Amino acid sequence: MQIISTQTLILGSGAAGLNAAVSLKRLGVDDLIVLTEGLQMGTSINTGSDKQTYYKLSLCDESDSPELMAQSYFAGGSMHGDLALVESAGSVRGFMNLVTLGVPFPFDSYGRYIGYKTDHDPFRRATSVGPYTSREMCRALIAQIPKLNIRVEESWTAIEIQPTSSGGAVLAVNAKGELAAFEYQYLVFAVGGPAGLYKTSVYPVQQTGAIGLALRAGAAAEGLPESQFGLASVSPRWNVSGTYMQVVPRFVSAAVDSQGNPVEPLREFLPDYYADKTRMFSDIFRKGYQWPFDSGKVPDGSSMIDLYVYRETVEKGKKVFLDFRSNAVGFSFDLLDSEAREYLEKSGATQATPLERLQKMNPGAYNLYRDFGVDLALQPLEIALCAQHNNGGLAVNTWYESSINRLFAAGEVAGTHGVKRPGGSALNAGQVGSLRAAQKIKRRLETTPSTPSVQDYSNMEDFWTQWFEKSLSAPKTWQEERDEFQSRMSAFGAAIRKKDELKAAVADAKSQYERILKFGCRFDPSVPHAADAASNVQLCFAHWVYLESILFALESGVGSRGSALILAPERDADNVEKVPEDVSFREKVLQTKWNPVSQQVENAWIPRRPIPQKETWFESDWAKFRDGSVFEE
Ligand SMILES: Cc1cc2nc3c(=O)[nH]c(=O)nc-3n(C[C@H](O)[C@H](O)[C@H](O)COP(=O)(O)OP(=O)(O)OC[C@H]3O[C@@H](n4cnc5c(N)ncnc54)[C@H](O)[C@@H]3O)c2cc1C
């Protein structure tokens, strides 16, 4: 097996991994490799939304400050205060770096970087370059690769991490099924969100995720049960937020056969659930800017729309579509509440059909689907309640180092957000975290240079050679195995959760992982699926750990919070069976860790760290900056 050594290895080339590489190079750390499935892979370069948001300190509102921004983060609950302050304080540098690299964030005639309010945002901190903010960020960062002479190894899939006292190695497999060990002193783990865990998902198909590699290596995680779910079209995968909902489309559904083809005419279903039309139309309208499913908006609020879509799709097994071609039965502008009606009137969007209103208010939103081959003027759009983002991830300190020495985590795989996060803070966190990791690595290389001891990776090589061998005659194909754990996660670990069913799901998850380890996953060796098959090991492991953490949270009595609705056995008068939130848990963070000795997943609530109250004082802080002690606090 080939062994490739480097001082700093960056695993993943999304917006976070790329910024780690660029930052390290600029800091003078030359010996590095970006190891990735591909520069065109991952969420950042393949996703977007109608106005993809970047959150940062406000540069157009004189009232804002890092401390106030940290409070907004902290208010989401179960987020550490020191990380809230770090992500606020670092946001301007992260943002301005992207501006300098050419990302066209808008400014006004005086050069002020204008902003708008996103959710949980009192100070117009949000900005956007349009539907593809994260793609533009990646493109600007990728343009630095030749300029900074950054070595990139593409078409490799990492399948195991083996940490050692002097660093470690990432074992990867390429399309030919060849193995290589990438040996490092420092690792920036930037593999993105756990997209491959879910069947019903708006993550782009180019993202699978690899948090399971670090979890299997014994890294601690935080906040794993906290994710975001919301309504999205399934093909193409795209959030139906903003204007798509503000124009008040029709929600229709139909039963389907085993091939997924409708076997009955499409029929409007929301009137079955809503007695009050004003409430129904206004809830649909508000879904536009209240996009993520929010258990706090159940039963009074717009998230009832998500819940009803879930009931149609999951409980009744139907397909649900948005139809923009005609109004819902009984629709009238007079029936909208005053906020929705005035918004549409001011926008000049009082046309006869949702389609015409969409074309008037946001022609780009209509064109986007047409570019994907879906003409909303001719056909309805299939939607579902989809997984979109994991607020939790690996536990990190304020320099984004994980519980494993020398393993740093940045981007979505770092679990820095709490229960709720302001829209756009994922992109900010990735830029700040990757810079912090780069700064700390640079400092450690300077202050504690080390020569890696010679390591033997033959145990990993032997394991995987045998695993691929037995996979050729495994009882199930890699697709069947993946389908099984993805279906389990979408059924039991997504937006709607039930305690009793979760217990069985956890047991099934564990036994599937043991089966995959023991027997492998069958794949066709003539096509490049070795990496897909091998990835099932870390993915299946991760889904087991996630389900364990979700079950533990439920059994602790957290109740419904964020994007997770916990169902009680009985339905109430509103036909909703919600377990209410115990808000005392917002002051705690759930830590989850696999113990390789006991072979158990261990969970514990820890008190969250407060927002640091330390006053700055230029002379004394400058001294600490000069002598480098800022890096040690
Ligand atoms: C539909 C949608 C809309 C969103 N809108 C917003 C928004 O408006 N604002 C916001 O802030 N956030 C938004 N997000 C979230 C945000 O886009 C992501 O959190 C962010 O882009 C993740 O960046 P990343 O660098 O951490 O990971 P990614 O961009 O996913 O990159 C991960 C990298 O790791 C590589 N990788 C993964 N596993 C392996 C492996 N085993 N071996 C080798 N390489 C591997 C991948 O190939 C890729 O290069 C949205 C997400 C979605 C899905």
The ligand as a MOL file (V3000), in Angstrom:
LIG
                    3D

  0  0  0     0  0            999 V3000
M  V30 BEGIN CTAB
M  V30 COUNTS 53 58 0 0 0
M  V30 BEGIN ATOM
M  V30 1 C -30.2600 23.0190 0.2270 0
M  V30 2 C -29.2880 23.6400 1.1990 0
M  V30 3 C -29.3410 25.0050 1.4280 0
M  V30 4 C -28.4580 25.5900 2.3290 0
M  V30 5 N -28.5180 26.9350 2.5440 0
M  V30 6 C -27.6610 27.5100 3.3950 0
M  V30 7 C -27.6850 28.9190 3.6110 0
M  V30 8 O -28.4830 29.6540 3.0150 0
M  V30 9 N -26.7750 29.4430 4.4850 0
M  V30 10 C -25.8780 28.6700 5.1780 0
M  V30 11 O -25.0790 29.2070 5.9590 0
M  V30 12 N -25.8490 27.3350 4.9780 0
M  V30 13 C -26.7000 26.7450 4.1140 0
M  V30 14 N -26.6550 25.3970 3.9300 0
M  V30 15 C -25.6200 24.6220 4.6590 0
M  V30 16 C -24.2450 24.8430 4.0270 0
M  V30 17 O -24.3780 24.9150 2.6300 0
M  V30 18 C -23.2970 23.6930 4.3940 0
M  V30 19 O -23.3260 23.5120 5.7930 0
M  V30 20 C -21.8710 24.0010 3.9670 0
M  V30 21 O -21.8220 24.3040 2.5920 0
M  V30 22 C -20.9650 22.8160 4.2890 0
M  V30 23 O -19.6520 23.1450 3.8970 0
M  V30 24 P -18.4670 22.1780 4.2870 0
M  V30 25 O -17.2250 22.7390 3.6840 0
M  V30 26 O -18.4640 21.8920 5.7250 0
M  V30 27 O -18.8340 20.7730 3.5860 0
M  V30 28 P -19.0870 20.4000 2.0590 0
M  V30 29 O -19.2160 21.5740 1.2000 0
M  V30 30 O -20.1950 19.4110 2.0470 0
M  V30 31 O -17.7350 19.6680 1.6520 0
M  V30 32 C -17.4020 18.3960 2.1460 0
M  V30 33 C -16.1770 17.9300 1.4130 0
M  V30 34 O -15.6980 16.7220 1.9980 0
M  V30 35 C -15.5300 15.7370 0.9830 0
M  V30 36 N -15.7030 14.4180 1.5870 0
M  V30 37 C -16.7420 13.9920 2.3310 0
M  V30 38 N -16.5340 12.7130 2.7030 0
M  V30 39 C -15.3360 12.3450 2.1840 0
M  V30 40 C -14.5760 11.1470 2.2130 0
M  V30 41 N -14.9960 10.0670 2.8590 0
M  V30 42 N -13.3860 11.1240 1.5660 0
M  V30 43 C -12.9360 12.2100 0.8900 0
M  V30 44 N -13.6140 13.3740 0.8230 0
M  V30 45 C -14.7960 13.4290 1.4600 0
M  V30 46 C -16.5940 16.0840 -0.0390 0
M  V30 47 O -16.3260 15.4880 -1.2720 0
M  V30 48 C -16.4460 17.6000 -0.0650 0
M  V30 49 O -15.3210 17.9580 -0.8230 0
M  V30 50 C -27.5160 24.7860 3.0210 0
M  V30 51 C -27.4560 23.4240 2.7720 0
M  V30 52 C -28.3340 22.8390 1.8770 0
M  V30 53 C -28.2450 21.3620 1.6280 0
M  V30 END ATOM
M  V30 BEGIN BOND
M  V30 1 1 1 2
M  V30 2 1 2 3
M  V30 3 2 2 52
M  V30 4 2 3 4
M  V30 5 1 4 5
M  V30 6 1 4 50
M  V30 7 2 5 6
M  V30 8 1 6 7
M  V30 9 1 6 13
M  V30 10 2 7 8
M  V30 11 1 7 9
M  V30 12 1 9 10
M  V30 13 2 10 11
M  V30 14 1 10 12
M  V30 15 2 12 13
M  V30 16 1 13 14
M  V30 17 1 14 15
M  V30 18 1 14 50
M  V30 19 1 15 16
M  V30 20 1 16 17
M  V30 21 1 16 18
M  V30 22 1 18 19
M  V30 23 1 18 20
M  V30 24 1 20 21
M  V30 25 1 20 22
M  V30 26 1 22 23
M  V30 27 1 23 24
M  V30 28 2 24 25
M  V30 29 1 24 26
M  V30 30 1 24 27
M  V30 31 1 27 28
M  V30 32 2 28 29
M  V30 33 1 28 30
M  V30 34 1 28 31
M  V30 35 1 31 32
M  V30 36 1 32 33
M  V30 37 1 33 34
M  V30 38 1 33 48
M  V30 39 1 34 35
M  V30 40 1 35 36
M  V30 41 1 35 46
M  V30 42 1 36 37
M  V30 43 1 36 45
M  V30 44 2 37 38
M  V30 45 1 38 39
M  V30 46 1 39 40
M  V30 47 2 39 45
M  V30 48 1 40 41
M  V30 49 2 40 42
M  V30 50 1 42 43
M  V30 51 2 43 44
M  V30 52 1 44 45
M  V30 53 1 46 47
M  V30 54 1 46 48
M  V30 55 1 48 49
M  V30 56 2 50 51
M  V30 57 1 51 52
M  V30 58 1 52 53
M  V30 END BOND
M  V30 END CTAB
M  END
